[in-house]
């Protein structure tokens, strides 16, 4: 019987010193423990683990049980007592096991999961993983970063729910999982905040890892997610997630620097140019999403300085608008159009100086708008891009308007667009003569 085998191994190991444990002992403990779980003796295994006499054995060998334990938890139904016993075992292992060994075992389990079980596995292991990380003394920042990176890498292949029905169903559990990951990160955010408040040396490594997590979260799922308020949805999970990410950036004092200092570049040096290009693209996507969250959805807008002119804010956002308008996905195109419109609506007509057209973004973005107008398969986005182009034209002074007209006539290669520009020129001539 599995329980008898386990008891025999336990009794033999109880009389050994910790240093005398052999590889064979670890293997026998794992096999017997796994058999107990698979044969339905989780209650008896829990008793063995809770026994104070077995504390040293569990500390050294308990991490071996994570893989079979997770399998059994998913095998039993929610209301099954055996499942409850397995959850208690998991909690006890998090308290008793060697933190380093258990950390690696938990991370390995997350890495090995795939498909529909990804979110379930991550949510199951977040609490024990957090417990272990809080105990770590050495390489804590590195371990937190590794955990967050592993979790986000596992979530990224999953489709992001977009429609109201998909968000409410949350079939794969992604909405719930994303918010659980934020809760997982909060104690480490608090550590950074407390260090910055005190005279202690700032833990820049931990801060950097949290910043990386926020940047990844902005690219996925937030860049793809539908973030408008949905009728009948009391708490939109992705809006809540977005709020939490912006709050973390504010707490670690990175929100405002990201909005303005990104032009200086904080990307790591890559010897391989391909890696450097990927890093730059990912960063551009994340920053574009952050600008959308702040200037369109107004997340974190209360933290934003109110001293900047509308034309300067437009200038800062043009690079983000360009990034979004070059994408073909509806969710990203619509974010780009909304961000552009939001910036333009802050400005008065005829207030934008023609010198702004010397900036590359101010020429590229209207050309991208024309492509959306003429090539996008979604009708409401085509119509919106036309309205925004007119709004953009209206904001320039007279010289700026004519410079923009010349540019669009040269580059559009589309009869409808050329006709629209010529009509605009006629309207401007008519205005100047009246």
Residue pairs with C-beta under 8 A, 6 or more apart in sequence:
2 32
2 35
2 36
2 38
2 39
2 41
3 36
3 41
3 44
3 45
5 28
5 32
5 35
6 29
6 32
6 33
6 35
6 36
6 44
6 45
6 48
7 48
9 25
9 28
9 29
9 32
10 48
10 54
10 57
12 25
13 21
13 25
13 29
13 57
13 61
14 53
14 54
14 57
16 25
18 56
18 60
21 60
21 61
25 61
26 60
26 61
26 64
29 57
29 61
29 64
30 61
30 64
30 65
30 68
33 45
33 64
33 65
33 68
34 65
34 68
36 42
36 44
36 45
37 45
37 65
37 68
37 69
37 71
37 72
37 86
38 68
38 72
40 82
42 72
42 82
42 85
42 86
42 89
43 81
43 82
43 85
45 85
45 89
46 85
46 88
46 89
46 92
48 54
49 58
49 62
49 89
49 92
49 93
49 96
50 92
55 96
58 92
58 93
58 96
58 97
59 96
59 97
59 98
60 98
60 101
62 93
62 96
62 97
62 102
63 93
63 97
63 98
63 101
63 102
63 104
63 105
64 105
65 89
65 93
66 90
66 93
66 102
66 105
66 106
66 108
66 109
67 105
67 108
67 109
69 86
69 89
69 90
69 93
70 109
70 121
70 124
70 125
72 82
72 83
72 86
73 83
73 86
73 87
73 90
73 124
74 117
74 120
76 82
76 83
76 86
77 83
90 124
90 128
91 127
91 128
93 102
93 128
94 102
94 127
94 128
94 131
94 132
95 131
97 132
99 132
99 135
99 136
100 136
102 128
102 132
103 129
103 132
103 133
103 136
103 143
103 147
106 125
106 128
106 129
106 132
107 129
107 146
107 147
107 150
109 121
109 125
110 121
110 122
110 125
110 129
110 150
110 151
110 154
111 150
111 154
113 121
113 122
113 154
114 154
116 172
118 154
118 155
118 158
118 172
119 155
119 158
119 172
119 173
119 174
119 176
119 177
120 173
122 151
122 154
122 155
122 177
122 180
122 181
123 173
123 176
123 177
123 180
126 180
126 181
126 183
126 184
127 184
129 147
129 184
130 184
130 187
133 140
133 143
133 144
133 147
133 188
134 187
136 143
140 206
141 203
141 205
141 206
141 208
141 209
142 205
142 209
144 185
144 188
144 206
144 209
144 210
145 205
145 208
145 209
145 212
145 213
148 181
148 185
148 209
148 210
148 212
148 213
148 216
149 212
149 213
149 216
151 181
152 181
152 213
152 216
152 217
152 220
155 174
155 177
155 178
155 181
155 220
155 221
156 220
158 172
158 174
159 172
160 174
160 220
160 221
160 224
160 225
161 167
161 169
161 170
161 171
161 174
161 175
161 225
162 224
162 225
162 226
162 331
163 226
164 230
164 231
164 232
164 233
167 175
167 226
167 230
167 233
167 236
167 237
167 238
168 233
170 176
170 237
174 221
175 237
175 238
175 241
176 237
178 217
178 221
178 237
178 238
178 241
179 237
179 240
179 241
179 244
182 241
182 244
182 245
182 248
185 210
185 213
185 248
188 206
188 209
188 210
189 210
189 248
189 251
189 252
191 203
191 206
192 202
192 203
192 206
192 207
192 210
192 251
192 252
193 251
193 252
195 201
195 202
195 203
196 202
196 252
196 253
207 252
207 254
210 248
210 252
211 249
211 252
211 254
213 248
214 245
214 248
214 249
214 254
215 282
215 283
215 286
216 282
216 286
217 241
217 245
218 245
218 285
218 286
218 287
218 289
218 290
218 293
219 282
219 285
219 286
219 289
221 238
221 241
222 238
222 241
222 242
222 245
222 289
222 293
223 285
223 286
223 288
223 289
223 331
223 332
223 335
224 329
224 331
224 332
225 238
225 242
225 331
226 238
226 331
227 236
227 238
227 239
227 242
227 292
227 293
227 297
229 236
229 239
230 236
239 297
242 293
242 297
242 299
243 299
246 255
246 290
246 293
246 294
246 299
246 300
247 300
249 255
249 258
249 290
249 300
250 300
250 303
255 300
255 303
256 303
256 304
256 305
258 287
258 290
259 290
259 291
259 294
259 304
259 316
260 316
262 283
262 287
267 276
267 279
267 280
267 283
268 279
269 276
270 276
270 279
284 319
284 320
284 323
285 323
287 320
287 323
288 320
288 321
288 323
288 324
288 335
288 336
288 339
289 335
291 316
291 317
291 320
291 339
292 320
292 324
292 335
292 336
292 338
292 339
293 299
293 300
294 300
294 301
294 304
295 301
295 313
295 317
295 339
295 342
295 343
296 335
296 338
296 339
296 342
308 316
310 343
310 346
310 347
310 351
311 347
311 351
311 352
311 353
311 356
313 343
313 346
314 343
314 344
314 346
314 347
314 352
315 356
315 359
315 361
317 339
317 340
317 343
318 359
318 361
318 362
318 365
319 361
320 336
320 339
321 336
321 339
321 340
321 343
321 361
321 365
322 361
322 364
322 365
322 368
323 336
324 332
324 333
324 335
324 336
324 339
325 333
325 336
325 337
325 340
325 365
325 368
325 369
325 371
325 372
326 368
327 333
327 336
330 378
330 381
333 372
333 376
333 378
333 381
334 381
334 384
337 372
337 381
337 384
337 385
337 388
340 365
340 369
340 388
340 392
341 384
341 388
341 391
344 388
344 391
344 392
344 395
345 391
347 395
348 395
349 394
349 395
350 394
350 395
350 396
350 397
350 398
351 395
351 397
352 395
352 396
352 397
352 400
353 396
353 397
353 400
354 396
354 397
354 399
354 400
354 403
356 362
356 396
356 400
357 363
357 396
357 400
357 403
357 404
357 407
363 407
365 392
366 389
366 392
366 404
366 407
366 408
367 407
367 408
367 411
367 412
369 385
369 388
369 389
369 392
370 389
370 408
370 411
370 412
370 414
370 417
372 381
372 382
372 385
373 382
373 385
373 386
373 389
373 417
374 382
374 412
374 414
374 416
374 417
376 382
376 385
386 420
390 424
392 404
393 401
393 404
393 405
393 424
396 403
396 404
398 428
398 432
401 424
401 428
402 425
402 428
405 421
405 424
405 425
408 417
408 421
409 418
409 421
409 422
412 418
412 421
